[in-house]
């Protein structure tokens, strides 16, 4: 008997569920048991915690309220692995997640297996929950990226330079010349509407914006170009820095990007300590560094409205997590290269709600809306992002001082 459209959709959702969930565990395969509990600072979380929290999400928001007869794997886990959902209840202190030696890896994997079996039953029986399941899968893909960036930070403190992937292929070709593409601006549309395929609530609603004419660089800034900024005294020139940025530089004695060595010739990667390739795309700079570099170059950072408008005209993919290298690629000489993948690109836009934004009701509404304060928007995804996770309207956001993510710079200019 032919399947109905609804049955086809549920079958596809079930396959996507398996694929995404298995990839989380695949990312942990190169790690040692001792690595799974590493947390080098409060901003990052241990890999085991990421695996547990994503199980918690499906159990808390889908299985317990919607699958009759489902029993939580361990009721204590609701407190241990709740990240920030105050509507659910209290949370175990984030800075102390490295102290959770129990549950161990085997118990977390057993919990994930119970959740996965139950979710397949729920997906088959409840097509009306498809959008919430999609939210859970996209949430898990976000944690896959965090898992890689967090373990990179934590492993970087080990003098043995442990590696969990292969070195990035060397390239002697210099970075192509920096050129700019002009955009006339005018009235354009930004964002997406709910119902236009999966989107996070912070991407909605679609709305008009007005852009002045501008130009955008053909590619992100390279390691070699940023090294020139350092050699020109970029970290010693207060006129280049925002006030908060200069305070951060002075108080933290910042002299180079995160993971760069003092010789400016090597950097720490998930393949261990590697030569710093000049033509490779710069990563791991924060908003203050990106803004200072743009001033030094006589340019500025694009707004998120400019970035999205330009990205609608170019979808040339860069490096994503699927290639297993976990590093941004070498700069390409094509129009608007690397807008998607390689590095998240800082914009000059504060993370604020769009006109008419309404968060979802209940605890799941805490997902994005309550963070719309004191953070800056990044666009485009990175080498740690899944290719099917990113889209033109996607809005990432971090505090200006954060730089452990794969974040980089693309220059813009007003015409």
N, C-alpha and C positions, 0 to 999 in steps of 0.2 A: 504494500500500500504506500503511495507517495507520501512523503512528509509534508506537513503544512509549513508555511513561511515561519510561523511562530516556533515550530519544532526545529527548523533549520537554524533559527537564531539562537535558540537555547543550546543546540549542539555546538555551534561555533563558540558561544560563551564558555561552555564547559571545556572545550579544547584550549581556549585562551587562558582559562583559569589554571589548568595543569601546566601550561608552558611558563607562565609568569612565576608560579610558585616554585617550580623546579629550578628556575634560573637563580633564585635567591640562594638555594642550597648549592648550586653549581659554583657560584661566586665564592662560597666558603670552602670549597674542596681543597684549594692549595694551602689553607691555613692549618696550623698546628692547633691541638686542643688548647694549649696555653695562650694562643693568639685570640681565642674566641672571647676572652674576658677582658681584653685590653681597653683601657679608656685613659688617654693621656691628659685630658683636660675636660672640664664640664661641658664644653661645646660639642664634643663627640660622644658617641656611644659604642659599647662593645658589639662586635658582630653577633654574638649570641643574643644580645638584647634586641637587635633588629629582627632576627628570626622570630623571637618570641612576641615582640610587639605586633608584628604583622599578623601572626596567628590570633592575637588578642583582638585585633580590629575586626576580623571576620566573625570571631566568636561573639564579641560584644554587640556589634551592630546588626548582625544578620542571623546567626544561629540561635542565640538565646531568645531573642524576641519573635523569631519567625519560623523556627523548625520545632513543631510540637514534640515534646519528649526529650529534646536535646539537653544533656547535662554537661556543665562546664568541666573541663579536664581537671582543674584544680581551682576552687573558688578564690584562693589566695592570690592567684595570678592576676585577678582583676586590678588589685592594688599595685602589684609589682611591675606590671607592664603597661599601665595607663600612662601615656606620655604627658598630655596637657589638657585632657577633657574634664573640666571641672563639673560639667553636668553629669558625668558618670560617677565621680567620687574623688577621693584624695589619691595622690600619686606618691610612689616611692621617690625619694630625693634624686634628682637627675645627677648631681655630682658624685653620687655614691653607687652608680650602676655597676662599677667595676667590682664592688663587694659582693655581688650576687653570684657566688660560685655555685649555688644551687638555685634553680634546677640546673643540672649539668646538660651537656650537649645532647646526650641520648634522650633525656626526658623532654627537652624542647622539640626534638625531631619527632618523638612519639606524639606530642601534643599537636604538632603541625599535621601529622598523618591523620589523627582523629578529626581535626578540623577539615582537612581536605576531603575525607570520605563523606562527612556530613554536608559539606558545601555542594558536592556533586548531586546529592539527593535534593538539596534545596533548589539548586539551579534548575533541575529537571522538573520540579513540582511547582515552582513559583516564578513564572515569566515576568510578573509584575515587579519583581525585585531586581531586574537586570541592571537598571541604572545604578543602584546601590552596590551591586557586585562589581560593576565597572569602576566605581569610585574606589572600592577596595583594591582592585588590581592596579589602578594608577597610583594609589597610595603605596602599594608594595614596590612598584617601580621607582618611586621616589626614595624609598628606603634602600633599594639596591644601590642607587647612586651614593647615598649617604654611607652605606656599608663600606664602599670602596674608598671614599674620601676620608672617612673616619679611621679606617685601619691604616691608610697611608700615613696619616698624621701620627698615630700611635706607634707604628713601626719605625718611624723616622728617628726616634730617640734611641734605637738600638745600635750601638757601635758596630755590630756585625753586618749591618746593611742587608737584612734579609730580603729576599726577592720572592714574589709570588707570580710573576709573569716574565715574558721574554723581553730583552732590551729592544728599544725602538730602533728600526733600521737606520743606519747612518746615511747622511745626505750631504754632499759637498756643494750642491747647487746653491748659490746665494739667493736670498729672498728677492722676489720680483719687486720692481719699483712700486712705490706707493702712489696710486692714482685715485681719482675720485669720480663718482658718478653723480650727475646733477639730477635733482628732483624739483619740479615746479611748485609743489605744495598745493595749496588750496583746500577745499573742503573734501575730507576723506572719511572713511568709516574705520572704526577701531573696535576690536573685541568680537565676541560671538554671542549669539542668542542661545539660551537653553533650548534643547531640542534639535540643534544643528550637529548632531553627533556628540560624543562625550566631550565635555569641557568642565573645568573646575569653576566654581561659582565666581571666583575673582576675575574671570575672563568675560563676565557678563555684566550688563547687557551690551549689545552692539550699539554704538552711538557715534554721532558725527563729531569730528574735531577739525580745527583749522590749522594748517601748517604753512609757515612761511617757506619760501624757497630755500633749499638746503642741499648739501652734498655729503656723500657718505663714502668712506674709504673702501677700496676694492677688497681689502683683507684685514685681518686683525694685526696688531703689532707683534713683531717677532722678538725672540730673545736677544738677537744682536742689536736691534734698535733700542731695546730697553737698557742694554748694557751701556750704550752710548749716553743715555740719560744719567746713569749712575756715574760714569766717568766724567761727566760734565758737572758733577757736584749736585745732582738732583736731590739727594737726601740732606744736603747741607744748605739749601737755598729756601728760606722761609717764604719768599715772595711767590713761590710756586704752589704753596700749600694752603688749603682751607685751615681755618683756625683750629678746629678739632683735629684735623689731620696732622698739623705741625705739633700739637700737643702729644698726639700718639707717637709720632716719630721720636720726639725728645724723651718722653717717659719710657718708651720701650727700646730705645737705642737702635732703631731700625735703620739698616744700611743697604738692604737688598731684598728681593722677593723671598717669600717663604720657600724653603728647600734649596735655595742657591747657596753654594759654598763660598767661603771668603775669597777664594781665588777668582770667582766669577766665571769659572770654566767648567764646573761640575754642579750637578744638582741631584737631590734625592728623588727617586722614583720608585714605583712598585716593582721595578726590575732591579732595585738596589741603586747604589751610587753610579751615575752615568755621566759621560761628557755632555756639556751643555751645547747643543747644536744651534748655531746662530740663526738659521732659517726656520727653526721650529717655532710654532706659535707660543707666545708668552702665556704662562698660567700662574695662578696662585698670587695675584695681586688684589688688594682690596680697593674699595671705592676711592679712598684718599689717594692711593698710589695712582690709580687710573686717572683721576682728575688732575693730579700734579703733572703726570706725564703729558696729558693733553695740553695743559698750559705751556709746558716746556716746548712742545711741538708747534705752538701757535694755533692750536685747534681747540676743540671741545669734545665732550662726549655727546652722543646722540640722545634725544629724548626717546622714551619708549614708543611714542606715537610715530616719530620719524622711523625708528627701527622697524616697526610693524608694517608701515606703509612700504618701505623698501623691500622687506622680506616677502611681501605678497607678489613681488615681481621676479623673485629668484628663489628657487628651492634646490640649488646644487648642494648635495649632502657632503658633510665632512666625515670625520672619524667619530664613531659611536662605540658604545661598550661592547658590541658584538664582535669587534675585531680582536678583543682579548689583550690589547696592548696598554690600555688605560693611560695613554698620553695623547696630547693634541698632535696633529700632523704638521708637516712642513707647509709653509705658505705657498699658495697656488696663484698663478698669474691669470686669473679669470675674473670677470665682473662679479662683484659681491660674493666672493668665495667665502666659504666657511661660516655663512650666517647660521647654519644649523649644524650642531655637533662641534667637536674640538674643544671650545671653551665657552662658558657662559660669558656674555658681553655686558659689562656694566653700562647702564644708561644714566642720564642725568635726572631721572624721574623718581620722585618719592613714591613709595608704595601706598597708594590711596585707593578708596573705592571709586568705581566708575559711577557716573550719574545714574541713579535708579537702582544701584546695587542693593540686593536683599539677601542676607545669608539664609541658609536653610534653617528650618525650625529644629529644635532639639539639640542634643549634644553634638551631632554631626555638623551643625552649623558653626561650631568652633574651629573647623578645619582651617579656614583662611582669614575670615573677617576680623577676628580679634587681634591679628598681627599688623593691621594697617596703621602703623605708627612707628616713626623713627627708623624705617628701613628703606632701602633703595632697590629698584627693580633691575633685574638682569634678564636677558633674553637669549634664546637660541639653543640651549642644551650644550652638552659637553661630551668629551670622550668617555665619560662614565654614565651617559644617558642612553637609554634604549631608544632606538630609532623610531619605533612606533609609539613612543610616549610623547614626543615633542610635536609642536604645531606652531603656526605663525602667531597665534594669539596667546600662547603660553606665557605666564608671568611668574618668574621666580623672584625671590626677595631675600635679602640678607642685610644685617647691620653693616654700616660703613667700614667697621674695623675688621670684619671677617675676611679671611683669605685662604682658608684651608680647602675651599671648593676650587674646582677648575675654572677660575674666573679670569678673564682677560680684557683686552681693550680694543675697541674699534673707534677710529677718529671720525669726527663730523665737523662741518663748518657751515655757517650761515651764508647764503649767497647775497 
